[in-house]
Amino acid sequence: MEKRRNAIRLAAAGALILSLPAWACTPPIEGTRLESSRYVLAYRPSGISVGSHFSLDIGVCPKNGRGEPDSLKVDAQMPEHKHGMNYAPAVTKVGPGRWQAEGLMFHMPGKWEFVFEVRSKDVSDVLRSSFVLSSFTEEEKRKILSHGPWPPARTRDPSNRVSGKIEAVALGERLFFEPRLSGTGSVLCATCHVPFRGFQDNRPRGVGLEEVDRNTPTLLNVRFSRWFGWDGANDSLWAQSIRPLLDPREMRSSPEKIADFLKKDPSYEKVFGKPGSDEEVLVNVGKALAAYQETLVSGRTPFDEFRDALERGDASSMEKYPAAAQRGLKIFVGKGNCDVCHFGPLFTNGEFADTGVPFFKGKGEVDSGRHGGIAKLKANPLNLLGRYNDDPKRASATGTRHVEAQHRNFGEFRVPGLRNAARTAPYMHNGSVATLGDVVERYSNLDIERLHADGERVLKPLHLSAEEAADLVTFLESLTDDAR
């Protein structure tokens, strides 16, 4: 009986040994771990970037007490392109179970695959490890990913009680194309903000009833702004929508004329209830116009497809993005330092900067930019500190409450978003730069003497070569959606 018990114990012990996991060994280095039926391999690169030689530390341990392998070969290939490296690495044994491979180099970005051949007793185990190699550093990747995802989540404007309401959007769209809001009955919002031109007019300076001092900005993505207008003189989209209605050079209307027109419109009462004072009707018109403009969001672009592919490591999708655009993007987030001001999904910090553009608007006249805009903002009874803000907590008024004019603000203008920039020429607050190529050339050869002596010193000449400038323009063009 005792013999029988001992036999059972030995059989159980044998079964336990046989049931041990086959990978029960630890390679002598830490790194990316691979496994075959006979071996466990770990490798650790010295640092991999496109066009630079690197080395690999490799450790191998045998499973289930097998002996060390006789030899190790290392190679790498691009399966989708059906080619390998241009260099043959040298593999040297540096200790028990340890090898070093030197002289590897990946000459292009994309999906690569390490191939390790572990050979023992004329039998080879082949272990493979795939990964996507980007032409961007980890810091560059972080910056690129920060420019998305697109589009951002849409939220209601708490200062506008009809924000996001279908009836208000419909009323606002109709008013956007209504000439009878103007004093002469001859101009409308769409006169300057032309839909098929990206909701601007492609003129150096806007023209309503007369020419104005500044370039017409696009309304695409305006819902995401913090300040409105080139000088930030308004802190809400609805207040900004009222400004051109009353401007004598733009639409030359009045609260009385606008209220008289809307009080006869049954759809107004459907959205806002019975009309109140002329000023209240004017504000509500601004809020309806804002509700419509909030729907004007640009579409996805080739950059967005690349950015998302980079995030998920999709090499085949990344390769669809032109190589010139990738080189331009590398300049944008690297040497060019462009994303210091043009960052985030909107490609703007939403604030103001001096770019050295002359701020003279006529003989003996200057455009004070942000400095004058802050003064107008503070004096405007329709700002977010006033009675027409529908946000009872006034959380949306924080910026207005704390913004303060400083001498350096003189001649600063809003940093525009770059989405669809290829469709919104000419550029700068006064429309003085004709093409994207001219914009890049201007920053490449920036005259820093034109910057304010007491202003920010962020900008420096980029000194781009002709090829680099062309690549940067290609990248900027890739921020354009395919809407027509």
C-alpha positions as CSV (number, residue, x, y, z in Angstrom):
1,M,0.0,0.0,0.0
2,E,2.8,2.4,0.9
3,K,4.6,1.6,-2.4
4,R,1.4,2.4,-4.2
5,R,1.2,5.8,-2.4
6,N,4.8,6.7,-3.3
7,A,4.2,5.8,-6.9
8,I,1.2,8.1,-7.0
9,R,3.3,10.9,-5.4
10,L,6.1,10.5,-8.0
11,A,3.6,10.5,-10.9
12,A,2.0,13.7,-9.5
13,A,5.4,15.3,-9.2
14,G,6.2,14.3,-12.8
15,A,2.9,15.7,-14.0
16,L,3.7,19.0,-12.2
17,I,7.1,19.3,-13.9
18,L,5.5,18.6,-17.3
19,S,2.8,21.2,-16.6
20,L,5.4,24.0,-15.9
21,P,5.0,26.8,-18.4
22,A,7.4,26.4,-21.4
23,W,8.7,29.9,-21.0
24,A,10.0,29.4,-17.5
25,C,13.3,31.2,-18.1
26,T,14.4,34.8,-17.8
27,P,16.8,36.3,-20.4
28,P,19.8,38.1,-19.0
29,I,18.7,41.5,-20.1
30,E,15.4,43.5,-19.8
31,G,13.7,44.6,-23.0
32,T,11.1,43.6,-25.5
33,R,10.4,39.9,-24.9
34,L,9.8,37.3,-27.7
35,E,9.2,33.6,-27.4
36,S,9.6,30.5,-29.5
37,S,9.1,26.8,-28.6
38,R,12.7,26.5,-27.4
39,Y,13.8,29.9,-26.3
40,V,12.9,33.3,-24.8
41,L,14.6,36.3,-26.3
42,A,14.7,39.9,-25.1
43,Y,16.2,42.8,-27.0
44,R,16.9,46.5,-26.2
45,P,17.9,49.0,-28.9
46,S,20.3,51.9,-28.2
47,G,17.8,54.3,-29.7
48,I,16.2,54.2,-33.1
49,S,15.6,57.0,-35.5
50,V,15.4,57.2,-39.3
51,G,18.8,57.5,-41.0
52,S,20.9,56.8,-37.9
53,H,22.9,53.7,-37.0
54,F,22.0,51.9,-33.8
55,S,22.8,48.8,-31.9
56,L,20.8,46.1,-30.1
57,D,21.5,44.3,-26.8
58,I,20.1,40.8,-27.0
59,G,19.6,38.2,-24.3
60,V,18.5,34.6,-24.9
61,C,17.6,31.8,-22.4
62,P,16.7,28.2,-23.2
63,K,13.4,26.7,-22.0
64,N,13.2,23.5,-19.9
65,G,17.0,23.3,-19.3
66,R,18.1,23.1,-22.9
67,G,21.6,24.4,-23.7
68,E,22.5,27.8,-24.9
69,P,22.1,28.4,-28.7
70,D,25.1,27.9,-30.9
71,S,24.6,31.1,-32.8
72,L,22.3,34.2,-33.3
73,K,21.6,36.1,-36.5
74,V,19.8,39.5,-36.6
75,D,18.1,41.2,-39.5
76,A,15.3,43.6,-40.2
77,Q,12.9,44.1,-43.0
78,M,9.8,46.1,-44.2
79,P,7.2,43.4,-45.0
80,E,4.9,45.8,-46.8
81,H,7.7,47.0,-49.1
82,K,9.4,43.6,-49.4
83,H,12.9,44.9,-48.7
84,G,15.3,45.0,-45.8
85,M,18.0,47.2,-44.5
86,N,20.8,48.6,-46.6
87,Y,23.3,47.4,-44.0
88,A,24.3,44.0,-42.6
89,P,24.7,44.1,-38.8
90,A,27.6,42.4,-37.0
91,V,26.5,40.2,-34.1
92,T,29.0,39.5,-31.3
93,K,28.6,37.3,-28.2
94,V,29.4,39.4,-25.2
95,G,28.6,36.9,-22.4
96,P,26.6,33.9,-21.4
97,G,23.3,34.2,-23.3
98,R,24.1,37.7,-24.4
99,W,24.8,39.2,-27.8
100,Q,25.3,42.7,-29.3
101,A,24.3,43.6,-32.8
102,E,25.9,46.7,-34.3
103,G,25.6,48.6,-37.6
104,L,21.8,48.5,-38.0
105,M,20.1,51.4,-39.7
106,F,16.6,52.1,-40.9
107,H,16.7,54.3,-43.9
108,M,13.0,55.2,-44.1
109,P,10.0,55.5,-41.7
110,G,7.2,52.9,-41.8
111,K,6.5,49.4,-40.5
112,W,9.7,47.4,-39.8
113,E,10.2,43.9,-38.4
114,F,13.2,42.6,-36.5
115,V,14.0,39.0,-37.4
116,F,16.1,37.0,-34.9
117,E,17.3,33.5,-35.9
118,V,18.4,31.4,-32.9
119,R,20.2,28.3,-34.0
120,S,21.1,25.2,-32.1
121,K,22.0,21.7,-33.2
122,D,21.3,22.6,-36.8
123,V,17.7,23.7,-35.9
124,S,16.7,27.3,-36.1
125,D,14.0,29.2,-34.2
126,V,12.9,32.4,-35.9
127,L,11.4,35.2,-33.7
128,R,9.9,38.3,-35.2
129,S,9.0,41.7,-33.7
130,S,7.1,44.3,-35.6
131,F,6.8,48.0,-34.9
132,V,6.2,51.3,-36.7
133,L,9.1,53.6,-37.1
134,S,8.3,57.3,-37.3
135,S,10.5,60.0,-38.7
136,F,9.5,62.1,-35.6
137,T,11.0,62.1,-32.2
138,E,8.9,61.3,-29.1
139,E,8.7,65.0,-28.3
140,E,7.7,65.8,-31.9
141,K,5.0,63.0,-31.7
142,R,3.7,64.5,-28.5
143,K,3.3,67.9,-30.1
144,I,1.7,66.4,-33.3
145,L,-0.9,64.5,-31.2
146,S,-1.7,67.7,-29.3
147,H,-3.2,69.1,-32.5
148,G,-6.2,66.8,-32.3
149,P,-8.4,65.0,-32.3
150,W,-10.6,66.8,-34.7
151,P,-13.4,67.9,-34.6
152,P,-13.5,68.8,-30.9
153,A,-16.6,68.1,-28.8
154,R,-19.3,70.7,-29.3
155,T,-20.7,72.4,-26.2
156,R,-23.3,75.1,-25.7
157,D,-22.3,78.7,-25.1
158,P,-23.6,79.3,-21.6
159,S,-23.8,83.1,-22.2
160,N,-26.3,82.5,-25.0
161,R,-29.6,80.8,-24.0
162,V,-30.4,79.8,-27.6
163,S,-27.0,78.3,-28.4
164,G,-27.6,74.9,-30.0
165,K,-31.3,75.3,-30.4
166,I,-32.6,74.2,-33.9
167,E,-35.1,77.1,-34.2
168,A,-32.4,79.7,-33.3
169,V,-30.0,78.2,-35.8
170,A,-32.6,78.4,-38.5
171,L,-33.5,82.0,-37.7
172,G,-29.8,82.9,-37.5
173,E,-29.1,81.4,-40.9
174,R,-31.9,83.3,-42.5
175,L,-30.8,86.6,-40.9
176,F,-27.2,85.9,-42.0
177,F,-28.4,86.2,-45.6
178,E,-30.9,89.0,-44.9
179,P,-30.0,92.4,-46.5
180,R,-32.9,94.2,-44.8
181,L,-30.9,94.1,-41.5
182,S,-28.6,96.7,-43.1
183,G,-29.3,100.4,-43.0
184,T,-29.4,100.6,-46.8
185,G,-31.0,97.2,-47.4
186,S,-28.1,96.3,-49.8
187,V,-25.5,94.4,-47.7
188,L,-25.7,91.3,-45.6
189,C,-23.4,89.3,-43.4
190,A,-22.6,87.0,-46.3
191,T,-21.3,90.1,-48.3
192,C,-18.0,89.7,-46.4
193,H,-18.4,86.2,-45.1
194,V,-19.0,84.4,-48.4
195,P,-19.8,80.7,-47.8
196,F,-18.0,79.4,-51.0
197,R,-14.9,81.4,-50.0
198,G,-14.5,79.8,-46.6
199,F,-16.8,82.4,-45.0
200,Q,-14.5,85.3,-45.8
201,D,-14.0,87.4,-49.0
202,N,-10.4,87.0,-50.3
203,R,-9.9,90.7,-50.2
204,P,-7.0,92.4,-48.4
205,R,-9.5,94.5,-46.4
206,G,-13.2,93.9,-46.0
207,V,-15.8,95.9,-47.9
208,G,-19.3,96.5,-46.7
209,L,-20.8,99.8,-47.6
210,E,-17.2,101.1,-47.5
211,E,-13.7,99.6,-47.2
212,V,-12.7,98.9,-43.6
213,D,-9.2,98.8,-42.0
214,R,-8.8,95.1,-41.5
215,N,-8.9,91.7,-43.3
216,T,-12.2,89.7,-43.1
217,P,-11.5,86.6,-41.0
218,T,-13.2,83.3,-41.7
219,L,-16.1,82.3,-39.6
220,L,-15.2,78.6,-39.8
221,N,-14.5,77.3,-36.2
222,V,-15.4,80.7,-34.7
223,R,-17.5,78.9,-32.1
224,F,-14.2,77.7,-30.4
225,S,-12.8,81.2,-29.9
226,R,-12.2,83.0,-26.6
227,W,-11.9,86.5,-28.1
228,F,-13.5,87.9,-31.3
229,G,-12.2,90.2,-34.0
230,W,-8.5,91.0,-34.8
231,D,-8.3,93.1,-31.6
232,G,-10.5,91.0,-29.3
233,A,-12.9,93.8,-28.7
234,N,-15.7,91.4,-28.1
235,D,-15.8,88.5,-25.7
236,S,-18.8,86.6,-27.1
237,L,-19.8,85.5,-30.6
238,W,-23.2,87.1,-30.2
239,A,-21.7,90.5,-29.2
240,Q,-19.3,90.2,-32.1
241,S,-22.2,89.5,-34.5
242,I,-23.9,92.8,-33.5
243,R,-20.8,94.9,-34.1
244,P,-20.9,95.0,-38.0
245,L,-24.6,95.6,-38.0
246,L,-24.1,99.0,-36.4
247,D,-20.7,99.9,-37.9
248,P,-21.3,102.8,-40.4
249,R,-18.8,101.4,-42.9
250,E,-20.1,97.9,-42.8
251,M,-23.9,97.6,-42.5
252,R,-24.9,101.0,-41.1
253,S,-28.0,99.8,-39.3
254,S,-29.5,100.8,-35.9
255,P,-31.2,99.0,-33.0
256,E,-34.5,100.7,-34.0
257,K,-34.3,99.5,-37.6
258,I,-33.4,96.0,-36.7
259,A,-36.1,95.8,-34.0
260,D,-38.7,97.2,-36.4
261,F,-37.9,94.5,-38.9
262,L,-37.8,91.6,-36.4
263,K,-41.0,92.5,-34.5
264,K,-42.9,91.7,-37.7
265,D,-41.2,88.3,-38.0
266,P,-43.2,85.5,-36.4
267,S,-40.2,83.2,-36.1
268,Y,-38.5,85.7,-33.8
269,E,-41.3,85.2,-31.2
270,K,-41.1,81.5,-31.6
271,V,-37.4,81.6,-30.6
272,F,-37.3,84.4,-28.1
273,G,-40.9,85.2,-27.0
274,K,-42.5,88.6,-27.3
275,P,-40.1,91.3,-28.4
276,G,-38.9,93.6,-25.6
277,S,-36.9,96.8,-26.0
278,D,-35.1,97.7,-29.2
279,E,-31.8,96.9,-27.5
280,E,-33.1,93.5,-26.3
281,V,-34.2,92.6,-29.8
282,L,-30.8,93.6,-31.2
283,V,-29.0,91.4,-28.6
284,N,-31.3,88.5,-29.5
285,V,-30.5,88.9,-33.2
286,G,-26.8,88.7,-32.3
287,K,-27.6,85.5,-30.3
288,A,-29.5,83.9,-33.2
289,L,-26.7,84.8,-35.6
290,A,-24.2,83.3,-33.2
291,A,-26.3,80.1,-32.9
292,Y,-26.0,79.7,-36.7
293,Q,-22.3,80.5,-36.8
294,E,-21.6,77.9,-34.2
295,T,-22.6,75.3,-36.8
296,L,-19.7,76.4,-39.1
297,V,-17.0,73.9,-38.3
298,S,-14.4,72.8,-40.8
299,G,-14.1,69.2,-41.8
300,R,-11.3,66.7,-41.4
301,T,-8.1,67.1,-43.3
302,P,-5.2,65.0,-44.6
303,F,-3.3,66.1,-41.5
304,D,-6.0,64.8,-39.2
305,E,-5.9,61.4,-40.9
306,F,-2.1,61.3,-40.4
307,R,-2.3,62.4,-36.8
308,D,-4.8,59.7,-35.9
309,A,-2.8,57.1,-37.8
310,L,0.3,58.1,-35.9
311,E,-1.6,57.8,-32.6
312,R,-2.7,54.2,-33.3
313,G,0.6,53.2,-35.0
314,D,-1.0,52.5,-38.4
315,A,2.0,52.6,-40.8
316,S,0.1,52.0,-44.0
317,S,-2.3,54.9,-43.3
318,M,0.6,57.2,-42.3
319,E,2.3,56.6,-45.6
320,K,-0.6,58.1,-47.5
321,Y,0.4,61.5,-46.0
322,P,2.8,63.1,-48.5
323,A,6.5,63.0,-47.6
324,A,6.8,66.8,-48.2
325,A,3.9,67.4,-45.7
326,Q,5.6,65.2,-43.1
327,R,8.9,67.2,-43.6
328,G,7.0,70.4,-43.3
329,L,5.2,69.2,-40.1
330,K,8.6,68.3,-38.6
331,I,9.7,71.9,-39.3
332,F,6.4,73.3,-37.8
333,V,6.8,71.4,-34.5
334,G,10.6,71.6,-34.5
335,K,13.0,74.1,-36.1
336,G,10.2,76.5,-36.9
337,N,8.8,76.6,-33.4
338,C,5.5,77.5,-35.0
339,D,3.3,75.6,-32.5
340,V,4.4,78.0,-29.7
341,C,1.5,80.2,-30.9
342,H,-0.3,77.9,-33.3
343,F,-1.0,75.0,-31.0
344,G,-3.8,72.6,-30.2
345,P,-6.6,71.3,-32.5
346,L,-7.4,74.8,-33.7
347,F,-3.7,75.7,-34.4
348,T,-4.0,78.8,-32.3
349,N,-3.5,79.8,-28.7
350,G,-6.5,82.1,-29.0
351,E,-4.5,85.2,-27.9
352,F,-2.6,88.0,-29.5
353,A,0.9,88.7,-30.8
354,D,3.1,91.2,-32.5
355,T,4.4,89.7,-35.7
356,G,6.1,92.8,-37.0
357,V,3.4,93.7,-39.5
358,P,3.1,97.5,-39.8
359,F,0.1,98.8,-37.9
360,F,-0.4,101.9,-40.0
361,K,-3.8,101.9,-41.6
362,G,-3.6,105.1,-43.5
363,K,-1.6,108.3,-43.7
364,G,-1.0,109.4,-40.1
365,E,-3.3,106.7,-38.7
366,V,-2.3,103.7,-36.7
367,D,-4.2,100.6,-35.7
368,S,-3.5,100.0,-32.0
369,G,-4.7,96.4,-32.2
370,R,-5.2,94.6,-28.9
371,H,-4.5,97.7,-26.8
372,G,-7.4,99.5,-28.3
373,G,-9.5,96.3,-28.3
374,I,-9.3,95.9,-24.6
375,A,-10.4,99.5,-24.1
376,K,-13.5,98.8,-26.3
377,L,-14.2,95.6,-24.6
378,K,-14.2,97.2,-21.1
379,A,-16.5,100.0,-22.3
380,N,-19.0,97.8,-24.1
381,P,-22.2,97.3,-22.1
382,L,-22.8,94.1,-24.1
383,N,-19.7,92.4,-22.7
384,L,-20.0,89.3,-20.6
385,L,-20.0,91.3,-17.4
386,G,-23.2,93.0,-18.4
387,R,-26.9,92.1,-18.1
388,Y,-27.2,90.2,-21.4
389,N,-25.0,87.3,-20.4
390,D,-27.3,84.4,-19.9
391,D,-24.8,82.6,-17.7
392,P,-26.0,83.3,-14.1
393,K,-22.6,82.2,-12.7
394,R,-20.7,84.5,-15.0
395,A,-18.0,81.8,-15.3
396,S,-17.7,82.8,-19.0
397,A,-16.7,86.3,-18.0
398,T,-13.5,85.4,-16.2
399,G,-11.3,86.6,-19.1
400,T,-13.1,89.9,-19.4
401,R,-12.9,90.5,-15.7
402,H,-9.2,90.0,-15.5
403,V,-7.8,91.1,-18.8
404,E,-5.7,94.3,-18.5
405,A,-4.2,96.5,-21.3
406,Q,-0.4,96.7,-21.2
407,H,1.9,98.8,-23.3
408,R,3.1,95.8,-25.2
409,N,-0.4,95.1,-26.4
410,F,-0.1,98.0,-28.8
411,G,0.1,96.6,-32.4
412,E,-0.7,93.0,-31.3
413,F,-3.3,91.1,-33.3
414,R,-5.1,87.8,-32.9
415,V,-3.2,84.7,-33.7
416,P,-5.5,83.1,-36.3
417,G,-6.2,79.4,-36.5
418,L,-4.5,77.6,-39.5
419,R,-7.3,75.2,-40.5
420,N,-8.3,75.9,-44.1
421,A,-5.7,78.6,-44.3
422,A,-5.0,77.7,-47.9
423,R,-8.5,79.1,-48.8
424,T,-8.3,82.3,-46.8
425,A,-5.7,84.4,-48.6
426,P,-4.6,87.2,-48.2
427,Y,-3.1,87.0,-44.8
428,M,-2.4,89.1,-41.7
429,H,-4.8,91.6,-40.0
430,N,-4.5,94.0,-42.9
431,G,-4.3,91.5,-45.7
432,S,-0.8,92.6,-46.6
433,V,0.6,89.1,-47.4
434,A,-0.7,87.5,-50.5
435,T,0.1,83.8,-50.3
436,L,1.1,81.0,-47.9
437,G,4.4,81.0,-49.6
438,D,4.8,84.7,-48.8
439,V,3.8,84.1,-45.2
440,V,6.5,81.4,-44.8
441,E,9.1,83.6,-46.6
442,R,8.2,86.5,-44.2
443,Y,8.9,84.4,-41.1
444,S,12.0,82.9,-42.7
445,N,13.5,86.3,-43.2
446,L,11.8,88.1,-40.3
447,D,13.1,91.6,-39.5
448,I,13.2,91.5,-35.7
449,E,13.8,95.3,-35.7
450,R,10.1,95.7,-36.6
451,L,9.0,93.9,-33.4
452,H,8.2,96.0,-30.4
453,A,11.2,96.6,-28.1
454,D,9.2,95.9,-25.0
455,G,7.1,93.1,-26.5
456,E,7.4,89.3,-26.5
457,R,10.6,87.9,-28.1
458,V,9.2,84.6,-29.3
459,L,9.8,85.2,-33.0
460,K,13.2,84.7,-34.7
461,P,14.1,84.4,-38.4
462,L,13.7,80.8,-39.4
463,H,16.3,81.0,-42.2
464,L,14.6,78.2,-44.2
465,S,16.1,76.8,-47.4
466,A,13.9,76.9,-50.5
467,E,13.1,73.2,-50.1
468,E,12.2,73.6,-46.4
469,A,10.0,76.6,-47.2
470,A,8.2,74.5,-49.9
471,D,7.7,71.6,-47.4
472,L,6.3,73.9,-44.8
473,V,3.8,75.3,-47.3
474,T,2.8,71.7,-48.2
475,F,2.1,71.0,-44.6
476,L,0.0,74.2,-44.2
477,E,-2.0,73.2,-47.3
478,S,-2.7,69.8,-45.7
479,L,-4.7,71.5,-43.0
480,T,-7.4,72.2,-45.5
481,D,-10.5,70.0,-45.7
482,D,-12.0,68.7,-48.9
483,A,-15.3,70.7,-48.6
484,R,-16.1,72.7,-51.7
